[in-house]
Amino acid sequence: MAKKRKTREQKQIADLRHNFTHQIVTNTFEARPVFSKISEKKPVTVTYSAYPYLAKDLTKTFLLTASIIGVQILLFISLKTHLLKIPGISY
């Protein structure tokens, strides 16, 4: 099976990569270390404006949960007082 030959463009790109010249970096060590200035960070405050959907989602969740619990309480009371009878369930 024959090898796939490189195209002229691929050879030119490879030649550019191989002819890269490296620059020598001279390291100089000073007697005193240089410290960068550290600025004080302000405490992050979370506001509701950062999450505008949060209040709406929490309200929907609360209303849905409250309605489910309310239906369960009404079902329990109606079964307990025998207003509603379901065969196989006795309270």
N, CA, C and O atoms as a GROMACS GRO file, in nm:
protein
  364
    1MET      N    1   0.085  -0.117   0.000
    1MET     CA    2   0.000   0.000   0.000
    1MET      C    3   0.090   0.124   0.000
    1MET      O    4   0.182   0.134   0.081
    2ALA      N    5   0.064   0.215  -0.088
    2ALA     CA    6   0.149   0.333  -0.106
    2ALA      C    7   0.122   0.436   0.004
    2ALA      O    8   0.011   0.448   0.055
    3LYS      N    9   0.228   0.508   0.040
    3LYS     CA   10   0.214   0.615   0.139
    3LYS      C   11   0.148   0.736   0.077
    3LYS      O   12   0.163   0.762  -0.043
    4LYS      N   13   0.076   0.808   0.157
    4LYS     CA   14   0.013   0.930   0.109
    4LYS      C   15   0.120   1.039   0.104
    4LYS      O   16   0.186   1.067   0.204
    5ARG      N   17   0.134   1.101  -0.012
    5ARG     CA   18   0.236   1.204  -0.027
    5ARG      C   19   0.183   1.339   0.017
    5ARG      O   20   0.064   1.369   0.005
    6LYS      N   21   0.275   1.421   0.068
    6LYS     CA   22   0.237   1.555   0.110
    6LYS      C   23   0.222   1.646  -0.011
    6LYS      O   24   0.290   1.632  -0.112
    7THR      N   25   0.130   1.740   0.002
    7THR     CA   26   0.112   1.838  -0.105
    7THR      C   27   0.218   1.946  -0.091
    7THR      O   28   0.288   1.954   0.011
    8ARG      N   29   0.230   2.028  -0.194
    8ARG     CA   30   0.329   2.136  -0.190
    8ARG      C   31   0.299   2.233  -0.077
    8ARG      O   32   0.392   2.281  -0.011
    9GLU      N   33   0.170   2.263  -0.053
    9GLU     CA   34   0.134   2.355   0.056
    9GLU      C   35   0.172   2.297   0.191
    9GLU      O   36   0.222   2.369   0.277
   10GLN      N   37   0.150   2.169   0.210
   10GLN     CA   38   0.186   2.106   0.337
   10GLN      C   39   0.337   2.109   0.357
   10GLN      O   40   0.384   2.128   0.469
   11LYS      N   41   0.414   2.090   0.250
   11LYS     CA   42   0.559   2.096   0.261
   11LYS      C   43   0.607   2.237   0.295
   11LYS      O   44   0.699   2.253   0.375
   12GLN      N   45   0.545   2.339   0.236
   12GLN     CA   46   0.584   2.477   0.265
   12GLN      C   47   0.552   2.512   0.410
   12GLN      O   48   0.632   2.578   0.476
   13ILE      N   49   0.436   2.469   0.459
   13ILE     CA   50   0.399   2.497   0.598
   13ILE      C   51   0.496   2.426   0.694
   13ILE      O   52   0.537   2.484   0.794
   14ALA      N   53   0.531   2.303   0.664
   14ALA     CA   54   0.625   2.229   0.748
   14ALA      C   55   0.762   2.295   0.745
   14ALA      O   56   0.830   2.300   0.848
   15ASP      N   57   0.804   2.346   0.629
   15ASP     CA   58   0.932   2.415   0.617
   15ASP      C   59   0.935   2.540   0.703
   15ASP      O   60   1.036   2.570   0.767
   16LEU      N   61   0.824   2.614   0.706
   16LEU     CA   62   0.817   2.732   0.792
   16LEU      C   63   0.828   2.694   0.940
   16LEU      O   64   0.891   2.765   1.018
   17ARG      N   65   0.767   2.584   0.977
   17ARG     CA   66   0.776   2.538   1.116
   17ARG      C   67   0.919   2.498   1.153
   17ARG      O   68   0.965   2.526   1.263
   18HIS      N   69   0.987   2.432   1.060
   18HIS     CA   70   1.122   2.383   1.089
   18HIS      C   71   1.225   2.495   1.090
   18HIS      O   72   1.329   2.482   1.154
   19ASN      N   73   1.198   2.603   1.019
   19ASN     CA   74   1.294   2.713   1.012
   19ASN      C   75   1.267   2.820   1.116
   19ASN      O   76   1.314   2.934   1.101
   20PHE      N   77   1.195   2.788   1.220
   20PHE     CA   78   1.165   2.884   1.326
   20PHE      C   79   1.292   2.915   1.403
   20PHE      O   80   1.365   2.823   1.440
   21THR      N   81   1.319   3.042   1.429
   21THR     CA   82   1.438   3.080   1.506
   21THR      C   83   1.397   3.107   1.650
   21THR      O   84   1.301   3.179   1.676
   22HIS      N   85   1.469   3.048   1.739
   22HIS     CA   86   1.442   3.066   1.881
   22HIS      C   87   1.520   3.186   1.933
   22HIS      O   88   1.634   3.208   1.895
   23GLN      N   89   1.455   3.262   2.021
   23GLN     CA   90   1.521   3.376   2.081
   23GLN      C   91   1.572   3.335   2.218
   23GLN      O   92   1.503   3.266   2.293
   24ILE      N   93   1.691   3.377   2.250
   24ILE     CA   94   1.751   3.343   2.378
   24ILE      C   95   1.709   3.448   2.480
   24ILE      O   96   1.722   3.568   2.456
   25VAL      N   97   1.658   3.402   2.593
   25VAL     CA   98   1.615   3.491   2.699
   25VAL      C   99   1.722   3.488   2.806
   25VAL      O  100   1.756   3.382   2.859
   26THR      N  101   1.776   3.605   2.838
   26THR     CA  102   1.878   3.611   2.941
   26THR      C  103   1.811   3.632   3.075
   26THR      O  104   1.731   3.724   3.092
   27ASN      N  105   1.844   3.548   3.170
   27ASN     CA  106   1.786   3.559   3.304
   27ASN      C  107   1.878   3.644   3.391
   27ASN      O  108   1.996   3.615   3.406
   28THR      N  109   1.822   3.749   3.447
   28THR     CA  110   1.898   3.832   3.540
   28THR      C  111   1.832   3.822   3.674
   28THR      O  112   1.711   3.838   3.687
   29PHE      N  113   1.912   3.794   3.774
   29PHE     CA  114   1.860   3.781   3.909
   29PHE      C  115   1.897   3.904   3.989
   29PHE      O  116   2.014   3.942   3.996
   30GLU      N  117   1.798   3.965   4.050
   30GLU     CA  118   1.823   4.084   4.130
   30GLU      C  119   1.836   4.044   4.276
   30GLU      O  120   1.788   3.938   4.317
   31ALA      N  121   1.898   4.129   4.354
   31ALA     CA  122   1.917   4.101   4.496
   31ALA      C  123   1.784   4.111   4.570
   31ALA      O  124   1.758   4.034   4.662
   32ARG      N  125   1.700   4.207   4.530
   32ARG     CA  126   1.570   4.224   4.595
   32ARG      C  127   1.461   4.168   4.504
   32ARG      O  128   1.456   4.199   4.385
   33PRO      N  129   1.373   4.085   4.561
   33PRO     CA  130   1.262   4.035   4.478
   33PRO      C  131   1.161   4.146   4.454
   33PRO      O  132   1.139   4.232   4.540
   34VAL      N  133   1.101   4.144   4.341
   34VAL     CA  134   1.000   4.243   4.305
   34VAL      C  135   0.864   4.185   4.338
   34VAL      O  136   0.825   4.080   4.286
   35PHE      N  137   0.791   4.254   4.426
   35PHE     CA  138   0.658   4.208   4.466
   35PHE      C  139   0.554   4.289   4.390
   35PHE      O  140   0.564   4.411   4.379
   36SER      N  141   0.458   4.221   4.339
   36SER     CA  142   0.350   4.291   4.270
   36SER      C  143   0.253   4.345   4.374
   36SER      O  144   0.233   4.285   4.479
   37LYS      N  145   0.194   4.456   4.343
   37LYS     CA  146   0.101   4.519   4.435
   37LYS      C  147  -0.031   4.444   4.434
   37LYS      O  148  -0.094   4.427   4.330
   38ILE      N  149  -0.073   4.400   4.551
   38ILE     CA  150  -0.198   4.326   4.564
   38ILE      C  151  -0.306   4.425   4.609
   38ILE      O  152  -0.296   4.487   4.714
   39SER      N  153  -0.408   4.437   4.527
   39SER     CA  154  -0.517   4.528   4.562
   39SER      C  155  -0.619   4.454   4.648
   39SER      O  156  -0.637   4.332   4.635
   40GLU      N  157  -0.685   4.528   4.734
   40GLU     CA  158  -0.786   4.467   4.819
   40GLU      C  159  -0.909   4.434   4.736
   40GLU      O  160  -0.955   4.514   4.654
   41LYS      N  161  -0.961   4.316   4.758
   41LYS     CA  162  -1.079   4.274   4.685
   41LYS      C  163  -1.204   4.311   4.764
   41LYS      O  164  -1.210   4.293   4.885
   42LYS      N  165  -1.300   4.362   4.694
   42LYS     CA  166  -1.427   4.398   4.756
   42LYS      C  167  -1.509   4.271   4.775
   42LYS      O  168  -1.506   4.183   4.689
   43PRO      N  169  -1.583   4.261   4.885
   43PRO     CA  170  -1.666   4.142   4.903
   43PRO      C  171  -1.777   4.139   4.798
   43PRO      O  172  -1.836   4.242   4.764
   44VAL      N  173  -1.805   4.022   4.750
   44VAL     CA  174  -1.906   4.005   4.647
   44VAL      C  175  -2.043   4.001   4.713
   44VAL      O  176  -2.067   3.921   4.803
   45THR      N  177  -2.131   4.087   4.668
   45THR     CA  178  -2.267   4.089   4.721
   45THR      C  179  -2.361   4.037   4.614
   45THR      O  180  -2.359   4.082   4.500
   46VAL      N  181  -2.442   3.941   4.653
   46VAL     CA  182  -2.538   3.884   4.560
   46VAL      C  183  -2.668   3.960   4.574
   46VAL      O  184  -2.726   3.969   4.683
   47THR      N  185  -2.712   4.014   4.465
   47THR     CA  186  -2.839   4.086   4.466
   47THR      C  187  -2.939   4.008   4.381
   47THR      O  188  -2.901   3.924   4.300
   48TYR      N  189  -3.064   4.037   4.402
   48TYR     CA  190  -3.168   3.969   4.325
   48TYR      C  191  -3.168   4.015   4.180
   48TYR      O  192  -3.224   3.947   4.094
   49SER      N  193  -3.107   4.130   4.152
   49SER     CA  194  -3.103   4.174   4.013
   49SER      C  195  -3.008   4.088   3.930
   49SER      O  196  -3.018   4.084   3.808
   50ALA      N  197  -2.914   4.019   3.998
   50ALA     CA  198  -2.825   3.929   3.925
   50ALA      C  199  -2.900   3.805   3.878
   50ALA      O  200  -2.864   3.746   3.776
   51TYR      N  201  -3.004   3.765   3.950
   51TYR     CA  202  -3.085   3.648   3.914
   51TYR      C  203  -3.231   3.690   3.905
   51TYR      O  204  -3.308   3.665   3.998
   52PRO      N  205  -3.273   3.752   3.795
   52PRO     CA  206  -3.411   3.803   3.788
   52PRO      C  207  -3.515   3.692   3.783
   52PRO      O  208  -3.630   3.714   3.820
   53TYR      N  209  -3.476   3.573   3.739
   53TYR     CA  210  -3.570   3.462   3.727
   53TYR      C  211  -3.587   3.387   3.859
   53TYR      O  212  -3.679   3.305   3.871
   54LEU      N  213  -3.502   3.414   3.957
   54LEU     CA  214  -3.503   3.336   4.081
   54LEU      C  215  -3.633   3.356   4.159
   54LEU      O  216  -3.693   3.258   4.202
   55ALA      N  217  -3.676   3.478   4.178
   55ALA     CA  218  -3.797   3.505   4.255
   55ALA      C  219  -3.919   3.444   4.187
   55ALA      O  220  -4.007   3.389   4.253
   56LYS      N  221  -3.925   3.453   4.055
   56LYS     CA  222  -4.039   3.397   3.981
   56LYS      C  223  -4.042   3.245   3.993
   56LYS      O  224  -4.148   3.186   4.014
   57ASP      N  225  -3.925   3.181   3.979
   57ASP     CA  226  -3.918   3.035   3.990
   57ASP      C  227  -3.952   2.988   4.130
   57ASP      O  228  -4.022   2.888   4.146
   58LEU      N  229  -3.903   3.058   4.230
   58LEU     CA  230  -3.933   3.020   4.369
   58LEU      C  231  -4.082   3.035   4.399
   58LEU      O  232  -4.140   2.953   4.471
   59THR      N  233  -4.144   3.140   4.345
   59THR     CA  234  -4.287   3.160   4.366
   59THR      C  235  -4.367   3.047   4.302
   59THR      O  236  -4.460   2.994   4.363
   60LYS      N  237  -4.331   3.010   4.180
   60LYS     CA  238  -4.401   2.901   4.112
   60LYS      C  239  -4.385   2.770   4.189
   60LYS      O  240  -4.480   2.694   4.205
   61THR      N  241  -4.264   2.744   4.236
   61THR     CA  242  -4.238   2.621   4.311
   61THR      C  243  -4.318   2.618   4.440
   61THR      O  244  -4.375   2.514   4.475
   62PHE      N  245  -4.322   2.730   4.511
   62PHE     CA  246  -4.397   2.737   4.636
   62PHE      C  247  -4.546   2.715   4.612
   62PHE      O  248  -4.610   2.640   4.685
   63LEU      N  249  -4.602   2.779   4.510
   63LEU     CA  250  -4.745   2.764   4.482
   63LEU      C  251  -4.779   2.621   4.440
   63LEU      O  252  -4.881   2.568   4.483
   64LEU      N  253  -4.697   2.559   4.359
   64LEU     CA  254  -4.721   2.422   4.318
   64LEU      C  255  -4.714   2.326   4.437
   64LEU      O  256  -4.799   2.238   4.452
   65THR      N  257  -4.612   2.343   4.521
   65THR     CA  258  -4.598   2.257   4.639
   65THR      C  259  -4.714   2.276   4.736
   65THR      O  260  -4.767   2.179   4.790
   66ALA      N  261  -4.755   2.402   4.758
   66ALA     CA  262  -4.866   2.430   4.848
   66ALA      C  263  -4.996   2.370   4.795
   66ALA      O  264  -5.076   2.317   4.872
   67SER      N  265  -5.019   2.377   4.665
   67SER     CA  266  -5.141   2.321   4.610
   67SER      C  267  -5.142   2.168   4.620
   67SER      O  268  -5.246   2.109   4.648
   68ILE      N  269  -5.029   2.103   4.599
   68ILE     CA  270  -5.022   1.957   4.612
   68ILE      C  271  -5.047   1.915   4.756
   68ILE      O  272  -5.121   1.819   4.781
   69ILE      N  273  -4.986   1.986   4.851
   69ILE     CA  274  -5.007   1.952   4.992
   69ILE      C  275  -5.151   1.977   5.031
   69ILE      O  276  -5.209   1.900   5.107
   70GLY      N  277  -5.212   2.087   4.980
   70GLY     CA  278  -5.352   2.117   5.010
   70GLY      C  279  -5.446   2.009   4.958
   70GLY      O  280  -5.540   1.970   5.028
   71VAL      N  281  -5.421   1.959   4.837
   71VAL     CA  282  -5.504   1.852   4.782
   71VAL      C  283  -5.489   1.725   4.865
   71VAL      O  284  -5.587   1.654   4.887
   72GLN      N  285  -5.369   1.696   4.910
   72GLN     CA  286  -5.348   1.578   4.993
   72GLN      C  287  -5.420   1.589   5.127
   72GLN      O  288  -5.477   1.491   5.176
   73ILE      N  289  -5.419   1.708   5.185
   73ILE     CA  290  -5.490   1.728   5.313
   73ILE      C  291  -5.640   1.713   5.293
   73ILE      O  292  -5.707   1.649   5.374
   74LEU      N  293  -5.695   1.774   5.185
   74LEU     CA  294  -5.838   1.760   5.158
   74LEU      C  295  -5.877   1.614   5.133
   74LEU      O  296  -5.982   1.569   5.179
   75LEU      N  297  -5.795   1.540   5.061
   75LEU     CA  298  -5.821   1.399   5.036
   75LEU      C  299  -5.818   1.320   5.166
   75LEU      O  300  -5.902   1.233   5.187
   76PHE      N  301  -5.722   1.349   5.252
   76PHE     CA  302  -5.713   1.279   5.380
   76PHE      C  303  -5.835   1.306   5.466
   76PHE      O  304  -5.892   1.214   5.525
   77ILE      N  305  -5.877   1.434   5.473
   77ILE     CA  306  -5.993   1.468   5.557
   77ILE      C  307  -6.120   1.405   5.501
   77ILE      O  308  -6.203   1.354   5.576
   78SER      N  309  -6.135   1.409   5.368
   78SER     CA  310  -6.257   1.350   5.310
   78SER      C  311  -6.259   1.198   5.329
   78SER      O  312  -6.367   1.142   5.346
   79LEU      N  313  -6.145   1.131   5.326
   79LEU     CA  314  -6.140   0.988   5.351
   79LEU      C  315  -6.162   0.958   5.500
   79LEU      O  316  -6.225   0.858   5.534
   80LYS      N  317  -6.110   1.043   5.586
   80LYS     CA  318  -6.123   1.020   5.731
   80LYS      C  319  -6.267   1.037   5.777
   80LYS      O  320  -6.313   0.963   5.864
   81THR      N  321  -6.339   1.133   5.720
   81THR     CA  322  -6.478   1.157   5.759
   81THR      C  323  -6.576   1.076   5.675
   81THR      O  324  -6.698   1.092   5.688
   82HIS      N  325  -6.526   0.989   5.589
   82HIS     CA  326  -6.605   0.900   5.504
   82HIS      C  327  -6.694   0.976   5.405
   82HIS      O  328  -6.799   0.926   5.366
   83LEU      N  329  -6.652   1.096   5.366
   83LEU     CA  330  -6.723   1.167   5.259
   83LEU      C  331  -6.690   1.105   5.124
   83LEU      O  332  -6.770   1.108   5.030
   84LEU      N  333  -6.571   1.051   5.115
   84LEU     CA  334  -6.526   0.988   4.994
   84LEU      C  335  -6.478   0.847   5.030
   84LEU      O  336  -6.397   0.828   5.121
   85LYS      N  337  -6.529   0.750   4.956
   85LYS     CA  338  -6.493   0.612   4.985
   85LYS      C  339  -6.423   0.551   4.863
   85LYS      O  340  -6.476   0.551   4.752
   86ILE      N  341  -6.303   0.500   4.888
   86ILE     CA  342  -6.228   0.432   4.783
   86ILE      C  343  -6.215   0.286   4.826
   86ILE      O  344  -6.164   0.257   4.935
   87PRO      N  345  -6.261   0.193   4.742
   87PRO     CA  346  -6.253   0.052   4.781
   87PRO      C  347  -6.108   0.007   4.806
   87PRO      O  348  -6.018   0.039   4.728
   88GLY      N  349  -6.086  -0.065   4.914
   88GLY     CA  350  -5.955  -0.117   4.949
   88GLY      C  351  -5.877  -0.026   5.040
   88GLY      O  352  -5.772  -0.066   5.090
   89ILE      N  353  -5.924   0.097   5.064
   89ILE     CA  354  -5.856   0.190   5.155
   89ILE      C  355  -5.949   0.214   5.273
   89ILE      O  356  -6.064   0.254   5.258
   90SER      N  357  -5.896   0.189   5.392
   90SER     CA  358  -5.977   0.213   5.512
   90SER      C  359  -5.903   0.306   5.606
   90SER      O  360  -5.784   0.288   5.632
   91TYR      N  361  -5.973   0.406   5.656
   91TYR     CA  362  -5.917   0.500   5.754
   91TYR      C  363  -6.002   0.496   5.878
   91TYR      O  364  -5.974   0.567   5.974
   0.00000   0.00000   0.00000
